[in-house]
C-alpha cells in the first residue's frame, strides 16, 4: 500500500475512533469520497483489504489502524 494511502487510512481511522469510540467499525470505502475519482487507488485499498488480508467487509478501526501502522 502506497504511503499516501496509508497516511489517509490512519487519519480516517483516528477520526472515526475519536468520534465514535474504540469499537467503531469501517470498510475500506471510508478512505474515499463517495465519488470514484481514483479507481486505481480504490483497487489498491480493496486488494490490500480483501485479497491480501481476507478481512470482513467491516472491521474495527483500531484493528485496521494497527495493521497499517505496523506495515502489514
NUDREN-374028 format. One line per 2 residues: number of its first residue (from 1); their letters; for each residue y, z, x of C-alpha. Coordinates in steps of 0.05 Angstrom, whole numbers, plus 32768, in hexadecimal, padded with zeros to 4 digits. Layout:
<nodes>
NUM	A	Y,Z,X | ...
</nodes>
This chain:
<nodes>
1	XX	8000,8000,8000 | 8043,7FEC,801D
3	XX	8074,8022,8030 | 80A8,8010,7FFB
5	XX	8073,8017,7FC4 | 805B,8059,7FE2
7	XX	80A2,8075,7FE2 | 80AF,805E,7F9A
9	XX	806D,807B,7F82 | 8079,80BE,7FA3
11	XX	80C0,80C0,7F85 | 80A5,80B0,7F40
13	XX	806F,80E6,7F46 | 80A2,8119,7F5D
15	XX	80D0,8108,7F23 | 8097,810C,7EEF
17	XX	807F,814F,7F0B | 80C6,816B,7F0C
19	XX	80D2,8157,7EC4 | 808E,8166,7EA5
21	XX	8069,8194,7ED3 | 802C,8193,7F01
23	XX	7FFC,817A,7ECB | 8022,813A,7EBA
25	XX	7FF9,80FA,7EBE | 800E,80B3,7ECC
27	XX	7FF4,806E,7ED8 | 8009,803D,7F0E
29	XX	8035,801B,7EDB | 8064,8057,7EE2
31	XX	807A,803A,7F25 | 8098,7FFC,7F05
33	XX	80CC,7FE9,7ED1 | 80B3,7FD0,7E8E
35	XX	80C0,7F8B,7EA8 | 808F,7F68,7ED6
37	XX	80C2,7F51,7F0A | 8095,7F59,7F47
39	XX	804D,7F46,7F35 | 8036,7F48,7F7E
41	XX	804C,7F91,7F85 | 802E,7FA3,7F41
43	XX	7FEB,7F85,7F56 | 7FEE,7FAB,7F98
45	XX	7FF6,7FEC,7F72 | 7FC0,7FD9,7F40
47	XX	7F8F,7FC8,7F78 | 7F9D,800A,7F9C
49	XX	7F94,8030,7F5B | 7F5A,800B,7F3B
51	XX	7F31,7FE7,7F71 | 7F3D,8012,7FAE
53	XX	7F3B,8057,7F8F | 7F1A,804A,7F4B
55	XX	7F4B,8078,7F28 | 7F4E,8082,7EDD
57	XX	7F88,8062,7EB7 | 7FAD,80A5,7EB6
59	XX	7FAA,80D5,7EF0 | 7FD1,8114,7F01
61	XX	8012,8104,7F25 | 8005,813B,7F58
63	XX	7FC2,811B,7F6A | 7FE1,80D6,7F73
65	XX	801B,80F2,7F9B | 7FEA,8117,7FC8
67	XX	7FBF,80D9,7FD3 | 7FFA,80AD,7FE3
69	XX	801B,80E1,8010 | 7FDB,80EA,8038
71	XX	7FD6,809F,8043 | 7F98,8094,8019
</nodes>
